[in-house]
Amino acid sequence: MQPEVERRLVHASGVSLPLAYVIGLFTWDQVRMCFVLGTLLTLTLEALRLSGLIEWSIFETLTREYERDHLAGYALYMFSSTVVALIFHPSVALPALLMLMIADPVIGLLSSSEPATVKPAYILFSMFGICTLIALPFVDIIPAVCGAIAATAADGAKPIIAGYVIDDNLTIPMVAALAIAGSHHLLVSLPPIG
C-alpha cells in the first residue's frame, strides 16, 4: 500500500471515537477521556521520536518529509481533536471532528501529497461539500455552511511560517468548531424579523 493511502487510513481511523458516542457505546465524558489519554500517548511517542530514542519504521511511513524534524501531523490531529472535544458541546464538536477525520483524508487522496500553498478550486469545492454534508445531521444549515467554509479555508491554505508548515490537522477542527458555535450563537441572539 502506498504511504499516502496508509496515512489517510490512519487519519480516518479516528472516527471510531465520535462514532462510539453517536451509537451510544461511550458517553461524551468517556470520549473526552479517550482523547486526553490519546494525546498524552501521542506526545510521549513524539518526544521519543524527535529525541531519536525510538526509530520505528512506522514513523518513516506515516510522517511526511517536512514532519521528520518537527511535531508530526498525527500529534497535531490528536491535540486539536482533544481541545475541541473538551471545549465544545457534542453538537458542535462532532461535526468539527468529523470534518478532520473524514473530509480531510478523502480530499487528501484527491490532491497532491506535497504541501501546496493553496489547493485548486475543485478540491476546495469538494471539501466544502463534504464538510457541509457531515455537519448537517448535527446542526442547522447556516452553522453547517459556516463550519464547512472554515474547514475548507483551513484545508485549502497551508501557511509556512519560519520554514514550518502550519498543518491543517491542527486548524481544521478548531476553526470549524469556532465557526459552527459562533454562527449558532449569532443566530440565536438575533431578534426575530417582523
C-alpha positions in Angstrom: 0.0 0.0 0.0 1.3 3.5 -0.8 2.3 5.6 2.2 -0.2 8.3 1.3 -3.1 5.8 1.4 -1.8 4.4 4.7 -1.6 7.9 6.2 -5.2 8.6 5.1 -6.4 5.3 6.6 -4.8 6.1 9.9 -6.3 9.6 9.7 -9.8 8.2 9.1 -9.5 5.6 11.9 -10.0 8.4 14.4 -13.7 8.4 13.5 -14.1 5.4 15.9 -14.3 7.7 19.0 -17.1 10.1 17.7 -18.9 7.1 16.2 -18.8 5.3 19.6 -20.6 8.3 21.1 -23.1 8.6 18.2 -24.2 5.0 18.5 -24.3 5.1 22.3 -21.3 3.0 23.3 -19.5 5.8 25.0 -20.7 8.9 26.9 -19.2 12.2 25.9 -17.1 12.3 29.1 -15.6 8.9 28.1 -14.9 10.2 24.6 -13.1 13.2 26.1 -11.1 11.0 28.4 -10.0 8.8 25.4 -8.9 11.9 23.6 -6.9 13.1 26.6 -5.2 9.8 27.0 -4.6 9.5 23.3 -3.0 12.9 23.3 -0.7 12.1 26.2 0.4 8.9 24.5 0.9 10.7 21.2 3.0 13.5 22.8 5.1 10.8 24.6 5.7 9.0 21.3 6.6 12.2 19.5 9.1 13.2 22.3 10.7 9.8 21.9 10.7 10.0 18.1 12.1 13.5 17.9 14.8 12.8 20.5 15.9 9.8 18.5 15.3 7.4 21.3 13.0 5.3 19.1 13.3 4.9 15.4 10.3 2.7 14.3 9.7 2.2 10.6 6.1 3.2 11.0 7.3 6.8 11.6 9.1 6.8 8.3 5.9 5.6 6.6 3.4 7.8 8.3 5.3 11.1 8.5 6.0 13.4 5.6 9.4 14.8 4.8 8.6 18.2 6.4 7.5 16.4 9.6 10.7 14.4 10.2 12.3 17.0 12.5 9.1 18.7 13.7 5.9 17.7 15.5 4.1 15.3 13.2 0.6 15.7 11.8 -0.8 12.9 13.9 0.2 14.7 17.1 -1.4 17.9 15.9 -4.5 15.9 15.0 -4.8 14.4 18.5 -4.1 17.7 20.2 -6.6 19.7 18.2 -9.3 17.0 18.5 -8.8 16.9 22.2 -9.1 20.6 22.6 -12.3 20.6 20.5 -13.8 17.7 22.5 -13.0 19.3 25.8 -14.3 22.8 25.0 -17.4 22.3 22.8 -20.7 20.6 23.2 -21.0 17.4 21.1 -23.4 19.0 18.6 -20.5 21.4 17.7 -17.5 19.1 18.4 -18.8 16.1 16.4 -19.1 17.8 13.0 -15.8 19.7 13.5 -14.0 16.4 14.4 -15.6 14.5 11.5 -14.5 17.2 9.1 -11.0 16.4 10.1 -11.4 12.7 10.3 -13.5 12.1 7.1 -13.4 15.1 4.8 -9.7 15.8 5.2 -8.4 12.3 4.3 -10.8 12.0 1.4 -9.7 15.3 0.0 -6.1 14.4 0.7 -6.4 11.4 -1.6 -7.7 13.7 -4.4 -4.9 16.2 -4.1 -1.2 16.1 -4.1 0.7 14.9 -1.1 3.2 17.7 -1.4 2.4 20.8 0.8 1.0 23.4 -1.6 0.4 27.0 -0.6 -3.2 26.9 -1.9 -5.2 24.0 -3.2 -7.0 24.0 -6.6 -10.7 25.2 -6.8 -12.2 21.8 -7.4 -10.5 20.4 -4.3 -11.8 23.4 -2.2 -15.4 22.9 -3.6 -15.2 19.2 -2.8 -14.0 19.8 0.7 -16.8 22.4 1.3 -19.5 20.0 0.0 -18.3 17.0 2.1 -17.9 19.2 5.2 -21.4 20.6 4.8 -22.9 17.1 4.4 -21.0 16.0 7.5 -22.3 18.8 9.6 -26.0 18.8 8.6 -27.0 15.8 10.8 -25.8 17.8 13.9 -26.6 21.5 13.2 -28.8 23.7 11.1 -27.8 24.8 7.6 -26.2 28.1 8.4 -23.8 26.8 11.1 -23.1 23.8 8.9 -22.1 26.0 6.0 -20.1 28.3 8.3 -18.2 25.4 9.7 -17.6 24.0 6.2 -16.3 27.3 5.0 -13.9 27.5 7.9 -12.7 23.9 7.5 -12.2 24.5 3.7 -10.2 27.6 4.4 -8.0 25.7 6.9 -7.6 22.8 4.5 -7.1 24.9 1.4 -4.1 27.0 2.5 -1.1 25.7 4.5 0.9 28.7 5.5 4.6 28.2 6.0 6.0 30.2 9.0 9.7 30.2 9.6 10.1 27.0 7.5 7.4 25.2 9.4 4.1 24.1 7.7 1.1 25.0 9.7 -0.7 21.7 9.4 -4.4 21.5 8.7 -4.6 18.7 11.3 -4.2 21.5 13.9 -6.5 24.1 12.3 -9.5 22.2 10.7 -11.3 21.1 13.8 -10.6 24.3 15.8 -11.8 26.8 13.2 -14.7 24.6 12.2 -15.9 24.4 15.8 -15.5 28.1 16.3 -17.4 28.9 13.1 -20.2 26.5 14.0 -20.6 27.7 17.6 -20.2 31.4 16.6 -22.8 31.3 13.8 -25.2 29.3 16.0 -24.8 31.8 18.8 -25.3 34.7 16.4 -28.5 33.2 15.0 -29.9 32.5 18.5 -29.1 36.1 19.6 -30.6 37.8 16.6 -34.1 39.4 17.3 -36.9 37.8 15.3 -37.8 39.5 11.9 -41.1 41.3 11.7 
